[in-house]
Amino acid sequence: MSDTKKRYRIRAVERALDLLGAFSTSEPELTLTELSARVNLSTSTTYRLLVTLESRGYVENNRKTGGYRLGVTCMDLSTVFLSQLDLRERVLPLLEALREEYRETVHLAILDGNRMEVIYLEKLEGLQAIGMMGSRVGGRAPAHCTGLGKCMLSYLPEETVRGFYAAHGLRAHTSNTITDVEELLQELVGVRQRGYAIDDVEHELDVKCIAAPVWNHEDAVVGAISVSGPEQRMNRLIANDDLVDRVKTTASEASMRLGYARRGDTGEVAEPL
């Protein structure tokens, strides 16, 4: 940011935004003391900011626990944001066709590279029985143990991935989660070579996923598409059907809708960005 723009920054607004950024899918509710510690402010200052945010619906106070959580205004803003996303609008018909064909849950996501998390732009529920799946539109999930996330991580510079996880670690969500940085980097090399990623029950129990990256007209990976379902059903689809090829083809068609034409269906393996 230029020195000129820095002069116009308002500290109180930055502090309020820091408070909103303290919430996450793993910690959707935080106490006043916890929030104060996260943003490094006194409890009195934090409380005044929270009262202001609460008056506009950006946070709400859980009267039963005393904690704070994001308010409905945040959902309103996310709805506006999602509605204007060119990526989602262009590929939605492809996602619907994929869901109708395989009857399993289909996702579209982008990567938050600062936190190494996927953000779900779309989720089309499967058409047959499935246990609890925690994904939701606007929600987040760790990149290192999801098919969507591994697709997008695989095209980041190796030093970026290594540096982030060396500093933050690799949290285990199931017994299959990769928790070693070097093992993850090798997995990402395989993802680039294959053109798709597998979440082999690495994030949620009994949930398996096949995902492929989506490219834009600037030859950049801007998202990923996946099909997810119970492990047993997904194993049958992978063994007896063309699910992997179909997911890759759908991602390729989505990429072409965004103006990407460098690889097409030539089988060429793209280099990481």
C-alpha positions, 0 to 999 in steps of 0.5 A, a space after each residue: 500500500 502506498 504511503 498516500 493511501 496509508 494516511 487515509 486508513 482509520 484505525 478504529 475501522 481496522 480494529 473492527 475488521 480484525 475482530 470480525 476476522 478473528 472468527 472461523 469455522 473452527 471457532 465460530 463463537 468467542 468470548 470477550 476475553 478471547 477476542 481481546 487477546 486475538 486482536 491485542 486490545 483491552 477488554 473495554 476497547 474490544 467491548 465498545 467495538 463489539 457493541 457498535 458491530 452488534 448494533 449493525 448486525 455484524 456480530 451477535 451476543 449469545 445470551 446463553 453462553 455470553 460469547 459472540 458470533 458473526 451476525 446476519 449482516 455478514 451473511 447478507 454481504 456474503 450473499 451479495 459477494 457470491 452473487 457477483 462472482 463470475 466463476 460461480 455463475 459461469 460454471 453452475 450449469 456444469 456443476 448441476 450436470 455433474 450432480 445429476 449424473 453421479 447423484 453425489 455432492 458437488 462443490 466449487 471452491 476457491 483458496 484463501 492463500 493467506 490462511 491456506 483454507 478453501 472457501 466454498 462458493 457452491 455446494 449442490 447436495 447429493 441426491 441420495 442418502 449421506 451422513 453429516 458433511 460439514 461443508 456449506 456455502 461461504 464456509 471454510 475448510 483446511 486446504 491440506 486435507 481436502 481434495 479441493 485444497 490440494 488441487 489449488 495448493 499444488 500450483 503454489 510455489 513450493 517454498 510458499 507451501 513449505 513455509 506456511 506449514 512449517 510455521 503453522 503445522 498440519 493438523 490431523 482431522 482423521 487418521 488419514 490426514 497428511 501431517 508431514 510437510 515433505 509428504 504433503 509436498 510429494 502428494 502435491 507433485 502427484 496432484 499436478 501430474 495426475 491433474 486431480 486430487 483425492 481426499 481419501 477420508 482425510 478431512 471427515 470420516 467416511 467422506 471421500 472426494 475427487 477434485 480437479 483445478 479450474 483455470 482462468 484466461 491468465 493461466 492461473 488456477 482460480 478454483 477447484 471442482 469436486 464430487 464427494 460422498 461416502 467412502 464406499 459409494 465413491 470407491 465403487 464410482 472410481 472403480 467402475 465408472 469414469 468419475 475421475 475423467 468426468 471431474 477433470 473434464 468438467 473442470 476443463 470445461 469450466 476453465 474454457 468458460 473462463 477463457 483458459 485454452 493453454 492445455 485444453 485436453 492435450 494432457 500437458 502437465 502445467 507447471 506450478 504458478 
